[in-house]
Amino acid sequence: AQSVTQLDSQVPVFEEAPVELRCNYSSSVSVYLFWYVQYPNQGLQLLLKYLSGSTLVKSINGFEAEFNKSQTSFHLRKPSVHISDTAEYFCAVTPVVGRARQLTFGSGTQLTVLP
Amino acid sequence: KAGVTQTPRYLIKTRGQQVTLSCSPISGHRSVSWYQQTPGQGLQFLFEYFSETQRNKGNFPGRFSGRQFSNSRSEMNVSTLELGDSALYLCASSLEGREQETQYFGPGTRLLVL
């Protein structure tokens, strides 16, 4: 079984400031890792993912996340946030082995960007 | 390509009733998964269907069921609704083979049980 911990339920930050949203996971098997973003009254949008290869992955809108296997972490960072980044962010994992698709999510981090 | 679509978007029911939610996956995607999102429990996996067969199931009571049709469209049904079933129900689809691990979500159906 897997579990995902997002330690910060709310992160307020001023516009143009850097931000880090933390994600740690626990799993007895290798996992793929994902960050999803949810805007109010919408579904989940895939932000970025780590499958293999370079441990630093980037999204098209300036977010990046680094997979750290020894610390079982996948923290999300952005050097300069915008008002439009205000949303809830979810970290998720799914096992590498097996064909069944099941995401295990963290409890989410509400990012609020202040003017 | 069109994304995952879910109907209806909003639904109000009363306790004891049953409800059916529909999900159309991205064209070419054959795996469909369902999740329940509530403020208290967060995002929880309900079940996954592939080729009209339930391939994986989460820890939900038997009142929650689903099915998948030959065109990969999926429905989920909740019988004997309880107040605690009020939630956002999200459907996700994924490919088999390359990129099979990545799930793409629909906008969700918001169910309110009174």
gemmi code that builds the backbone of each chain (N, CA, C; Angstrom):
import gemmi

chains = {
    "A": [
        ("ALA", (0.845, -1.192, 0.000), (0.000, 0.000, 0.000), (0.888, 1.253, 0.000)),
        ("GLN", (0.301, 2.317, -0.482), (1.024, 3.580, -0.525), (0.308, 4.632, 0.320)),
        ("SER", (1.066, 5.618, 0.768), (0.474, 6.779, 1.426), (1.248, 8.020, 1.018)),
        ("VAL", (0.544, 9.140, 0.999), (1.146, 10.411, 0.587), (0.830, 11.458, 1.646)),
        ("THR", (1.845, 12.198, 2.036), (1.676, 13.231, 3.045), (2.024, 14.595, 2.480)),
        ("GLN", (1.075, 15.493, 2.555), (1.329, 16.886, 2.215), (1.206, 17.649, 3.531)),
        ("LEU", (2.332, 18.057, 4.054), (2.367, 18.593, 5.410), (1.662, 19.927, 5.546)),
        ("ASP", (1.658, 20.720, 4.493), (1.098, 22.057, 4.563), (-0.285, 22.061, 3.930)),
        ("SER", (-1.315, 22.317, 4.726), (-2.658, 22.346, 4.157), (-2.944, 23.689, 3.475)),
        ("GLN", (-2.294, 24.749, 3.960), (-2.490, 26.070, 3.379), (-1.136, 26.768, 3.272)),
        ("VAL", (-0.896, 27.368, 2.122), (0.338, 28.131, 1.920), (-0.033, 29.474, 1.303)),
        ("PRO", (0.024, 30.551, 2.098), (-0.166, 31.882, 1.528), (1.189, 32.460, 1.134)),
        ("VAL", (1.224, 33.127, -0.003), (2.487, 33.696, -0.487), (2.175, 34.930, -1.308)),
        ("PHE", (3.077, 35.911, -1.264), (2.860, 37.113, -2.049), (3.247, 36.880, -3.511)),
        ("GLU", (2.575, 37.613, -4.376), (2.859, 37.525, -5.808), (4.335, 37.811, -6.077)),
        ("GLU", (4.897, 37.053, -6.998), (6.294, 37.131, -7.438), (7.277, 36.530, -6.434)),
        ("ALA", (6.792, 36.016, -5.319), (7.664, 35.338, -4.362), (7.805, 33.872, -4.757)),
        ("PRO", (8.869, 33.207, -4.295), (9.006, 31.779, -4.561), (8.130, 30.960, -3.614)),
        ("VAL", (7.836, 29.732, -4.034), (7.015, 28.868, -3.203), (7.491, 27.421, -3.323)),
        ("GLU", (7.331, 26.686, -2.232), (7.597, 25.245, -2.250), (6.443, 24.543, -1.553)),
        ("LEU", (5.851, 23.585, -2.237), (4.805, 22.741, -1.664), (5.408, 21.362, -1.444)),
        ("ARG", (5.316, 20.885, -0.204), (6.025, 19.664, 0.148), (5.156, 18.418, -0.004)),
        ("CYS", (5.799, 17.356, -0.452), (5.127, 16.069, -0.618), (6.097, 14.957, -0.238)),
        ("ASN", (5.674, 14.115, 0.666), (6.427, 12.916, 1.014), (5.531, 11.704, 0.832)),
        ("TYR", (6.122, 10.600, 0.456), (5.321, 9.400, 0.239), (5.948, 8.197, 0.937)),
        ("SER", (5.124, 7.189, 1.111), (5.577, 5.935, 1.687), (5.058, 4.812, 0.804)),
        ("SER", (5.954, 3.900, 0.420), (5.529, 2.788, -0.414), (6.530, 1.650, -0.320)),
        ("SER", (6.026, 0.426, -0.337), (6.899, -0.744, -0.299), (7.372, -1.134, -1.703)),
        ("VAL", (6.801, -0.489, -2.730), (7.196, -0.755, -4.117), (7.534, 0.572, -4.791)),
        ("SER", (8.169, 0.472, -5.944), (8.487, 1.684, -6.697), (7.206, 2.325, -7.206)),
        ("VAL", (7.213, 3.652, -7.252), (6.018, 4.381, -7.670), (6.349, 5.424, -8.718)),
        ("TYR", (5.329, 5.787, -9.484), (5.359, 6.979, -10.306), (4.749, 8.094, -9.458)),
        ("LEU", (5.194, 9.336, -9.710), (4.726, 10.459, -8.891), (4.129, 11.551, -9.764)),
        ("PHE", (3.119, 12.200, -9.234), (2.377, 13.204, -9.983), (2.041, 14.397, -9.086)),
        ("TRP", (1.922, 15.548, -9.737), (1.272, 16.697, -9.126), (0.093, 17.083, -10.003)),
        ("TYR", (-1.056, 17.231, -9.353), (-2.258, 17.704, -10.024), (-2.666, 19.027, -9.388)),
        ("VAL", (-3.352, 19.875, -10.171), (-3.851, 21.143, -9.662), (-5.360, 21.183, -9.880)),
        ("GLN", (-6.057, 21.747, -8.902), (-7.515, 21.856, -8.983), (-7.915, 23.298, -8.726)),
        ("TYR", (-8.525, 23.906, -9.738), (-9.078, 25.249, -9.584), (-10.504, 25.135, -9.065)),
        ("PRO", (-11.048, 26.178, -8.463), (-12.394, 26.091, -7.872), (-13.428, 25.568, -8.853)),
        ("ASN", (-14.212, 24.638, -8.373), (-15.317, 24.055, -9.149), (-14.866, 23.378, -10.436)),
        ("GLN", (-13.662, 22.856, -10.421), (-13.164, 22.134, -11.586), (-12.592, 20.785, -11.174)),
        ("GLY", (-12.269, 19.975, -12.180), (-11.625, 18.697, -11.918), (-10.130, 18.890, -11.716)),
        ("LEU", (-9.394, 17.793, -11.777), (-7.947, 17.829, -11.575), (-7.232, 17.953, -12.911)),
        ("GLN", (-6.235, 18.816, -12.941), (-5.409, 18.952, -14.141), (-4.000, 18.461, -13.824)),
        ("LEU", (-3.448, 17.644, -14.702), (-2.091, 17.159, -14.511), (-1.113, 18.319, -14.656)),
        ("LEU", (-0.277, 18.508, -13.659), (0.704, 19.593, -13.682), (2.058, 19.068, -14.151)),
        ("LEU", (2.539, 18.009, -13.519), (3.759, 17.351, -13.971), (3.850, 15.968, -13.345)),
        ("LYS", (4.786, 15.183, -13.872), (4.906, 13.798, -13.436), (6.349, 13.343, -13.495)),
        ("TYR", (6.690, 12.402, -12.630), (7.974, 11.732, -12.694), (7.717, 10.252, -12.962)),
        ("LEU", (8.276, 9.780, -14.068), (8.153, 8.364, -14.412), (9.504, 7.676, -14.306)),
        ("SER", (10.525, 8.297, -14.898), (11.877, 7.755, -14.859), (12.811, 8.819, -15.414)),
        ("GLY", (14.114, 8.532, -15.374), (15.064, 9.451, -15.969), (15.445, 10.575, -15.024)),
        ("SER", (15.594, 11.777, -15.581), (16.003, 12.920, -14.777), (15.054, 13.128, -13.603)),
        ("THR", (15.626, 13.341, -12.436), (14.780, 13.476, -11.240), (14.130, 14.850, -11.144)),
        ("LEU", (14.546, 15.782, -11.981), (13.941, 17.114, -11.995), (13.003, 17.193, -13.192)),
        ("VAL", (11.739, 17.439, -12.920), (10.748, 17.547, -13.986), (10.121, 18.928, -13.930)),
        ("LYS", (9.738, 19.423, -15.114), (9.231, 20.792, -15.198), (7.918, 20.844, -15.955)),
        ("SER", (7.086, 21.825, -15.587), (5.835, 22.041, -16.309), (5.982, 23.240, -17.231)),
        ("ILE", (5.017, 23.421, -18.103), (5.120, 24.508, -19.072), (4.858, 25.870, -18.428)),
        ("ASN", (4.256, 25.893, -17.248), (3.945, 27.179, -16.626), (4.877, 27.505, -15.463)),
        ("GLY", (6.090, 26.966, -15.484), (7.114, 27.411, -14.552), (7.267, 26.611, -13.268)),
        ("PHE", (6.412, 25.625, -13.041), (6.580, 24.774, -11.866), (7.626, 23.692, -12.149)),
        ("GLU", (8.272, 23.237, -11.102), (9.182, 22.105, -11.213), (9.113, 21.279, -9.940)),
        ("ALA", (9.459, 20.019, -10.073), (9.468, 19.135, -8.906), (10.668, 18.213, -9.027)),
        ("GLU", (11.220, 17.854, -7.901), (12.388, 16.984, -7.887), (12.099, 15.732, -7.085)),
        ("PHE", (12.319, 14.593, -7.709), (12.141, 13.310, -7.047), (13.395, 12.999, -6.254)),
        ("ASN", (13.221, 12.769, -4.969), (14.330, 12.396, -4.106), (14.014, 11.041, -3.487)),
        ("LYS", (14.637, 9.999, -4.032), (14.296, 8.639, -3.611), (14.702, 8.366, -2.167)),
        ("SER", (15.849, 8.879, -1.766), (16.332, 8.604, -0.403), (15.448, 9.257, 0.650)),
        ("GLN", (14.899, 10.416, 0.307), (14.017, 11.107, 1.247), (12.542, 10.854, 0.942)),
        ("THR", (12.279, 10.043, -0.028), (10.916, 9.728, -0.498), (10.085, 11.008, -0.585)),
        ("SER", (10.604, 11.972, -1.329), (9.931, 13.253, -1.463), (9.783, 13.639, -2.925)),
        ("PHE", (8.847, 14.517, -3.163), (8.582, 15.024, -4.523), (8.024, 16.433, -4.360)),
        ("HIS", (8.845, 17.334, -3.881), (8.395, 18.696, -3.584), (8.204, 19.509, -4.857)),
        ("LEU", (7.203, 20.359, -4.830), (6.869, 21.215, -5.975), (7.355, 22.635, -5.698)),
        ("ARG", (7.985, 23.245, -6.697), (8.539, 24.586, -6.498), (8.205, 25.484, -7.682)),
        ("LYS", (8.135, 26.777, -7.375), (8.041, 27.770, -8.442), (8.795, 29.006, -7.980)),
        ("PRO", (9.695, 29.530, -8.792), (10.533, 30.647, -8.341), (9.776, 31.963, -8.184)),
        ("SER", (8.671, 32.123, -8.916), (7.929, 33.382, -8.864), (6.460, 33.091, -9.181)),
        ("VAL", (5.592, 33.239, -8.194), (4.191, 32.860, -8.402), (3.357, 34.038, -8.879)),
        ("HIS", (2.237, 33.696, -9.528), (1.286, 34.682, -10.011), (-0.050, 34.473, -9.330)),
        ("ILE", (-0.869, 35.510, -9.373), (-2.211, 35.418, -8.790), (-2.944, 34.204, -9.346)),
        ("SER", (-2.750, 33.940, -10.619), (-3.461, 32.848, -11.295), (-3.031, 31.460, -10.818)),
        ("ASP", (-1.967, 31.384, -10.035), (-1.527, 30.091, -9.479), (-2.335, 29.691, -8.252)),
        ("THR", (-3.189, 30.572, -7.790), (-4.046, 30.254, -6.643), (-4.932, 29.068, -6.984)),
        ("ALA", (-4.783, 27.998, -6.227), (-5.503, 26.747, -6.490), (-5.114, 25.744, -5.413)),
        ("GLU", (-5.732, 24.556, -5.489), (-5.332, 23.470, -4.598), (-4.461, 22.502, -5.381)),
        ("TYR", (-3.389, 22.081, -4.750), (-2.412, 21.216, -5.394), (-2.363, 19.870, -4.678)),
        ("PHE", (-2.422, 18.810, -5.485), (-2.427, 17.457, -4.937), (-1.236, 16.670, -5.461)),
        ("CYS", (-0.541, 16.027, -4.550), (0.519, 15.104, -4.896), (-0.079, 13.698, -4.909)),
        ("ALA", (0.341, 12.865, -5.847), (-0.234, 11.516, -5.956), (0.820, 10.529, -6.425)),
        ("VAL", (0.616, 9.254, -6.084), (1.523, 8.193, -6.521), (0.699, 7.023, -7.047)),
        ("THR", (1.326, 6.229, -7.915), (0.731, 4.991, -8.371), (1.857, 3.973, -8.535)),
        ("PRO", (1.623, 2.706, -8.226), (2.704, 1.718, -8.315), (3.209, 1.541, -9.740)),
        ("VAL", (4.509, 1.316, -9.859), (5.101, 1.053, -11.161), (4.687, -0.321, -11.663)),
        ("VAL", (4.667, -1.283, -10.767), (4.383, -2.663, -11.155), (2.883, -2.892, -11.184)),
        ("GLY", (2.435, -3.662, -12.178), (1.013, -3.988, -12.248), (0.289, -3.127, -13.267)),
        ("ARG", (-0.827, -3.633, -13.752), (-1.561, -2.935, -14.798), (-2.741, -2.138, -14.234)),
        ("ALA", (-3.129, -2.428, -13.016), (-4.253, -1.693, -12.432), (-3.839, -0.252, -12.149)),
        ("ARG", (-4.724, 0.656, -12.465), (-4.434, 2.073, -12.281), (-5.157, 2.565, -11.026)),
        ("GLN", (-4.418, 2.958, -10.035), (-5.010, 3.509, -8.820), (-4.078, 4.563, -8.273)),
        ("LEU", (-4.557, 5.796, -8.213), (-3.773, 6.876, -7.644), (-4.083, 7.002, -6.154)),
        ("THR", (-3.032, 7.171, -5.373), (-3.172, 7.504, -3.956), (-2.774, 8.962, -3.809)),
        ("PHE", (-3.688, 9.762, -3.268), (-3.485, 11.196, -3.185), (-3.117, 11.641, -1.782)),
        ("GLY", (-2.388, 12.759, -1.730), (-2.238, 13.467, -0.469), (-3.486, 14.291, -0.203)),
        ("SER", (-3.507, 14.937, 0.945), (-4.701, 15.680, 1.367), (-4.815, 17.052, 0.717)),
        ("GLY", (-3.797, 17.427, -0.047), (-3.876, 18.683, -0.779), (-3.272, 19.864, -0.036)),
        ("THR", (-2.775, 20.821, -0.817), (-2.256, 22.085, -0.284), (-2.927, 23.232, -1.023)),
        ("GLN", (-3.599, 24.073, -0.266), (-4.233, 25.251, -0.863), (-3.188, 26.359, -0.961)),
        ("LEU", (-2.823, 26.699, -2.189), (-1.892, 27.805, -2.425), (-2.700, 29.063, -2.707)),
        ("THR", (-2.477, 30.078, -1.914), (-3.144, 31.357, -2.117), (-2.079, 32.412, -2.377)),
        ("VAL", (-2.151, 33.014, -3.553), (-1.193, 34.052, -3.927), (-1.820, 35.410, -3.661)),
        ("LEU", (-1.158, 36.189, -2.845), (-1.676, 37.489, -2.410), (-1.055, 38.619, -3.220)),
        ("PRO", (-1.842, 39.643, -3.540), (-1.297, 40.762, -4.331), (-0.366, 41.640, -3.498)),
    ],
    "B": [
        ("LYS", (-7.871, 16.696, -29.318), (-8.707, 15.643, -28.760), (-9.558, 16.193, -27.646)),
        ("ALA", (-10.809, 15.755, -27.590), (-11.672, 16.171, -26.500), (-11.206, 15.484, -25.227)),
        ("GLY", (-11.414, 16.178, -24.105), (-11.005, 15.618, -22.820), (-12.047, 14.675, -22.274)),
        ("VAL", (-11.878, 14.290, -21.038), (-12.838, 13.437, -20.361), (-14.094, 14.261, -20.064)),
        ("THR", (-15.244, 13.722, -20.402), (-16.488, 14.428, -20.117), (-17.314, 13.635, -19.124)),
        ("GLN", (-18.006, 14.380, -18.266), (-18.847, 13.755, -17.246), (-20.214, 14.424, -17.243)),
        ("THR", (-21.238, 13.608, -17.125), (-22.585, 14.135, -17.027), (-23.371, 13.398, -15.952)),
        ("PRO", (-24.278, 14.081, -15.269), (-24.438, 15.539, -15.302), (-23.336, 16.221, -14.502)),
        ("ARG", (-23.256, 17.507, -14.546), (-22.257, 18.217, -13.751), (-22.720, 18.421, -12.322)),
        ("TYR", (-23.997, 18.586, -12.128), (-24.556, 18.790, -10.788), (-25.813, 17.937, -10.628)),
        ("LEU", (-26.008, 17.496, -9.404), (-27.130, 16.591, -9.149), (-27.565, 16.761, -7.697)),
        ("ILE", (-28.858, 16.838, -7.483), (-29.401, 16.872, -6.123), (-30.346, 15.695, -5.967)),
        ("LYS", (-30.117, 14.914, -4.933), (-30.952, 13.752, -4.645), (-31.314, 13.769, -3.171)),
        ("THR", (-32.251, 12.919, -2.810), (-32.618, 12.765, -1.397), (-32.181, 11.394, -0.895)),
        ("ARG", (-32.055, 11.298, 0.397), (-31.629, 10.036, 1.012), (-32.515, 8.878, 0.564)),
        ("GLY", (-31.887, 7.761, 0.310), (-32.622, 6.574, -0.093), (-32.747, 6.403, -1.595)),
        ("GLN", (-32.587, 7.488, -2.324), (-32.665, 7.377, -3.779), (-31.393, 6.744, -4.329)),
        ("GLN", (-31.401, 6.486, -5.632), (-30.192, 6.025, -6.284), (-29.818, 7.004, -7.387)),
        ("VAL", (-28.567, 6.935, -7.823), (-28.096, 7.882, -8.820), (-27.121, 7.175, -9.764)),
        ("THR", (-27.125, 7.610, -11.014), (-26.189, 7.085, -12.011), (-25.429, 8.247, -12.625)),
        ("LEU", (-24.120, 8.139, -12.615), (-23.248, 9.152, -13.191), (-22.548, 8.563, -14.416)),
        ("SER", (-22.291, 9.421, -15.391), (-21.727, 8.939, -16.646), (-20.382, 9.594, -16.930)),
        ("CYS", (-19.525, 8.845, -17.601), (-18.185, 9.324, -17.927), (-17.810, 8.842, -19.322)),
        ("SER", (-17.376, 9.772, -20.165), (-16.850, 9.411, -21.484), (-15.358, 9.699, -21.504)),
        ("PRO", (-14.515, 8.695, -21.709), (-13.069, 8.906, -21.647), (-12.545, 9.600, -22.896)),
        ("ILE", (-11.300, 9.986, -22.831), (-10.614, 10.527, -24.000), (-10.586, 9.440, -25.072)),
        ("SER", (-10.785, 9.842, -26.317), (-10.804, 8.892, -27.415), (-9.527, 8.042, -27.430)),
        ("GLY", (-9.712, 6.725, -27.465), (-8.570, 5.819, -27.469), (-8.179, 5.314, -26.103)),
        ("HIS", (-8.677, 5.954, -25.064), (-8.390, 5.496, -23.697), (-9.366, 4.391, -23.327)),
        ("ARG", (-8.827, 3.292, -22.814), (-9.675, 2.161, -22.491), (-9.819, 1.909, -20.994)),
        ("SER", (-9.021, 2.600, -20.211), (-9.120, 2.444, -18.756), (-9.853, 3.650, -18.177)),
        ("VAL", (-10.833, 3.389, -17.345), (-11.586, 4.450, -16.687), (-11.588, 4.182, -15.185)),
        ("SER", (-11.229, 5.198, -14.429), (-11.223, 5.097, -12.969), (-12.156, 6.141, -12.390)),
        ("TRP", (-12.690, 5.847, -11.226), (-13.583, 6.770, -10.520), (-13.009, 7.079, -9.145)),
        ("TYR", (-13.164, 8.348, -8.751), (-12.700, 8.804, -7.450), (-13.792, 9.637, -6.793)),
        ("GLN", (-13.822, 9.588, -5.473), (-14.722, 10.425, -4.701), (-13.893, 11.486, -3.970)),
        ("GLN", (-14.338, 12.728, -4.025), (-13.631, 13.796, -3.323), (-14.569, 14.468, -2.327)),
        ("THR", (-14.221, 14.430, -1.064), (-14.978, 15.095, -0.008), (-14.030, 15.917, 0.839)),
        ("PRO", (-14.532, 16.965, 1.506), (-13.663, 17.776, 2.364), (-13.037, 16.960, 3.494)),
        ("GLY", (-13.760, 15.987, 4.002), (-13.260, 15.241, 5.142), (-12.304, 14.128, 4.789)),
        ("GLN", (-12.583, 13.409, 3.731), (-11.784, 12.233, 3.352), (-10.841, 12.481, 2.194)),
        ("GLY", (-10.962, 13.614, 1.551), (-10.085, 13.909, 0.425), (-10.461, 13.096, -0.806)),
        ("LEU", (-9.452, 12.771, -1.591), (-9.648, 12.026, -2.839), (-9.437, 10.543, -2.572)),
        ("GLN", (-10.474, 9.770, -2.846), (-10.406, 8.332, -2.606), (-10.790, 7.565, -3.856)),
        ("PHE", (-10.041, 6.523, -4.128), (-10.264, 5.674, -5.289), (-11.479, 4.785, -5.073)),
        ("LEU", (-12.359, 4.773, -6.078), (-13.548, 3.916, -6.015), (-13.326, 2.607, -6.760)),
        ("PHE", (-13.105, 2.689, -8.065), (-12.841, 1.498, -8.874), (-12.290, 1.893, -10.232)),
        ("GLU", (-11.755, 0.872, -10.919), (-11.215, 1.053, -12.262), (-11.798, -0.009, -13.176)),
        ("TYR", (-12.120, 0.402, -14.388), (-12.617, -0.520, -15.392), (-11.720, -0.503, -16.612)),
        ("PHE", (-11.545, -1.680, -17.184), (-10.775, -1.847, -18.414), (-11.409, -2.964, -19.209)),
        ("SER", (-11.662, -2.693, -20.476), (-12.304, -3.693, -21.347), (-13.543, -4.296, -20.693)),
        ("GLU", (-14.380, -3.433, -20.174), (-15.690, -3.794, -19.613), (-15.594, -4.643, -18.347)),
        ("THR", (-14.406, -4.722, -17.760), (-14.206, -5.529, -16.562), (-13.651, -4.657, -15.439)),
        ("GLN", (-14.151, -4.889, -14.243), (-13.599, -4.165, -13.110), (-12.238, -4.755, -12.776)),
        ("ARG", (-11.206, -3.902, -12.846), (-9.851, -4.398, -12.668), (-9.315, -4.123, -11.265)),
        ("ASN", (-9.915, -3.152, -10.614), (-9.408, -2.750, -9.301), (-10.538, -2.085, -8.538)),
        ("LYS", (-10.547, -2.239, -7.227), (-11.651, -1.699, -6.449), (-11.109, -1.111, -5.154)),
        ("GLY", (-11.639, 0.039, -4.773), (-11.264, 0.663, -3.516), (-12.132, 0.159, -2.383)),
        ("ASN", (-11.986, 0.803, -1.243), (-12.661, 0.348, -0.039), (-13.974, 1.100, 0.168)),
        ("PHE", (-14.942, 0.807, -0.643), (-16.255, 1.426, -0.557), (-17.311, 0.324, -0.448)),
        ("PRO", (-18.449, 0.650, 0.185), (-19.491, -0.386, 0.325), (-20.091, -0.775, -1.015)),
        ("GLY", (-20.814, -1.887, -0.996), (-21.392, -2.427, -2.208), (-22.448, -1.542, -2.853)),
        ("ARG", (-22.892, -0.502, -2.132), (-23.856, 0.444, -2.722), (-23.249, 1.186, -3.910)),
        ("PHE", (-21.949, 1.202, -3.954), (-21.231, 1.847, -5.055), (-20.864, 0.784, -6.091)),
        ("SER", (-21.327, 0.977, -7.282), (-21.021, 0.013, -8.343), (-20.770, 0.754, -9.644)),
        ("GLY", (-20.244, 0.051, -10.601), (-19.974, 0.681, -11.880), (-20.024, -0.321, -12.998)),
        ("ARG", (-19.892, 0.196, -14.196), (-19.769, -0.683, -15.350), (-19.115, 0.098, -16.479)),
        ("GLN", (-18.656, -0.650, -17.449), (-18.041, -0.032, -18.614), (-18.618, -0.676, -19.857)),
        ("PHE", (-18.848, 0.136, -20.858), (-19.430, -0.346, -22.099), (-18.335, -0.617, -23.144)),
        ("SER", (-18.747, -1.227, -24.243), (-17.765, -1.627, -25.263), (-17.073, -0.415, -25.886)),
        ("ASN", (-17.676, 0.759, -25.800), (-17.035, 1.965, -26.357), (-16.196, 2.688, -25.290)),
        ("SER", (-15.968, 2.021, -24.169), (-15.165, 2.500, -23.039), (-15.877, 3.506, -22.151)),
        ("ARG", (-17.024, 3.969, -22.541), (-17.794, 4.846, -21.653), (-18.125, 4.085, -20.375)),
        ("SER", (-18.204, 4.819, -19.281), (-18.426, 4.160, -17.995), (-19.533, 4.870, -17.228)),
        ("GLU", (-20.201, 4.108, -16.421), (-21.192, 4.663, -15.499), (-20.888, 4.162, -14.098)),
        ("MET", (-21.202, 4.998, -13.122), (-21.174, 4.509, -11.756), (-22.538, 4.758, -11.129)),
        ("ASN", (-22.914, 3.869, -10.259), (-24.218, 3.910, -9.629), (-24.053, 3.884, -8.115)),
        ("VAL", (-24.828, 4.709, -7.467), (-24.861, 4.652, -5.998), (-26.309, 4.414, -5.592)),
        ("SER", (-26.548, 3.343, -4.890), (-27.908, 3.028, -4.457), (-28.098, 3.444, -2.999)),
        ("THR", (-29.340, 3.587, -2.605), (-29.690, 3.936, -1.224), (-28.782, 5.047, -0.697)),
        ("LEU", (-28.903, 6.192, -1.321), (-28.021, 7.304, -1.009), (-28.088, 7.708, 0.458)),
        ("GLU", (-26.919, 8.070, 0.978), (-26.798, 8.586, 2.341), (-26.257, 10.018, 2.267)),
        ("LEU", (-26.483, 10.762, 3.351), (-26.006, 12.144, 3.362), (-24.505, 12.212, 3.096)),
        ("GLY", (-23.766, 11.242, 3.599), (-22.316, 11.215, 3.454), (-21.834, 10.942, 2.054)),
        ("ASP", (-22.749, 10.621, 1.159), (-22.362, 10.394, -0.240), (-22.250, 11.702, -1.005)),
        ("SER", (-22.637, 12.795, -0.380), (-22.465, 14.103, -1.008), (-20.978, 14.325, -1.264)),
        ("ALA", (-20.640, 14.579, -2.513), (-19.226, 14.653, -2.880), (-19.093, 15.090, -4.322)),
        ("LEU", (-17.847, 15.341, -4.706), (-17.509, 15.513, -6.107), (-16.997, 14.165, -6.601)),
        ("TYR", (-17.614, 13.639, -7.626), (-17.201, 12.353, -8.194), (-16.434, 12.619, -9.484)),
        ("LEU", (-15.197, 12.170, -9.478), (-14.295, 12.417, -10.593), (-14.023, 11.138, -11.361)),
        ("CYS", (-14.017, 11.269, -12.649), (-13.683, 10.171, -13.533), (-12.347, 10.494, -14.195)),
        ("ALA", (-11.541, 9.469, -14.401), (-10.251, 9.659, -15.065), (-10.047, 8.556, -16.083)),
        ("SER", (-9.371, 8.871, -17.175), (-9.080, 7.842, -18.167), (-7.587, 7.793, -18.450)),
        ("SER", (-7.145, 6.637, -18.922), (-5.743, 6.480, -19.278), (-5.603, 5.480, -20.413)),
        ("LEU", (-4.468, 5.569, -21.086), (-4.151, 4.642, -22.173), (-3.671, 3.322, -21.599)),
        ("GLU", (-3.628, 2.316, -22.427), (-2.892, 1.106, -22.118), (-1.621, 1.136, -22.949)),
        ("GLY", (-0.569, 0.563, -22.399), (0.699, 0.616, -23.092), (1.439, 1.883, -22.708)),
        ("ARG", (2.025, 2.540, -23.671), (2.795, 3.749, -23.375), (1.919, 4.792, -22.708)),
        ("GLU", (2.418, 5.415, -21.684), (1.710, 6.459, -20.934), (0.529, 5.904, -20.148)),
        ("GLN", (0.504, 4.588, -19.937), (-0.656, 4.017, -19.267), (-0.776, 4.462, -17.833)),
        ("GLU", (0.327, 4.962, -17.278), (0.296, 5.304, -15.860), (-0.318, 6.680, -15.613)),
        ("THR", (-0.523, 7.465, -16.654), (-0.989, 8.831, -16.477), (-2.496, 8.907, -16.640)),
        ("GLN", (-3.158, 9.408, -15.617), (-4.613, 9.528, -15.658), (-5.017, 10.975, -15.898)),
        ("TYR", (-6.010, 11.145, -16.754), (-6.531, 12.463, -17.102), (-7.965, 12.557, -16.584)),
        ("PHE", (-8.231, 13.629, -15.871), (-9.495, 13.750, -15.156), (-10.518, 14.603, -15.890)),
        ("GLY", (-11.773, 14.268, -15.652), (-12.878, 15.078, -16.112), (-13.202, 16.166, -15.100)),
        ("PRO", (-14.228, 16.985, -15.396), (-14.584, 18.105, -14.516), (-15.331, 17.675, -13.256)),
        ("GLY", (-15.825, 16.443, -13.261), (-16.512, 15.940, -12.081), (-18.014, 16.157, -12.111)),
        ("THR", (-18.694, 15.353, -11.318), (-20.126, 15.519, -11.042), (-20.274, 15.814, -9.559)),
        ("ARG", (-20.878, 16.937, -9.275), (-21.083, 17.287, -7.858), (-22.453, 16.786, -7.421)),
        ("LEU", (-22.460, 15.875, -6.483), (-23.685, 15.265, -5.974), (-23.990, 15.805, -4.592)),
        ("LEU", (-25.200, 16.287, -4.434), (-25.669, 16.740, -3.123), (-26.831, 15.848, -2.700)),
        ("VAL", (-26.698, 15.237, -1.546), (-27.758, 14.377, -1.016), (-28.421, 15.088, 0.156)),
        ("LEU", (-29.738, 15.288, 0.032), (-30.484, 15.998, 1.086), (-31.309, 15.048, 1.935)),
    ],
}
model = gemmi.Model(1)
for chain_id, residues in chains.items():
    chain = gemmi.Chain(chain_id)
    for i, (resn, *xyz) in enumerate(residues, 1):
        res = gemmi.Residue()
        res.name, res.seqid = resn, gemmi.SeqId(i, " ")
        for name, pos in zip(("N", "CA", "C"), xyz):
            atom = gemmi.Atom()
            atom.name, atom.element = name, gemmi.Element(name[0])
            atom.pos, atom.b_iso = gemmi.Position(*pos), 0.0
            res.add_atom(atom)
        chain.add_residue(res)
    model.add_chain(chain)
structure = gemmi.Structure()
structure.add_model(model)
structure.setup_entities()
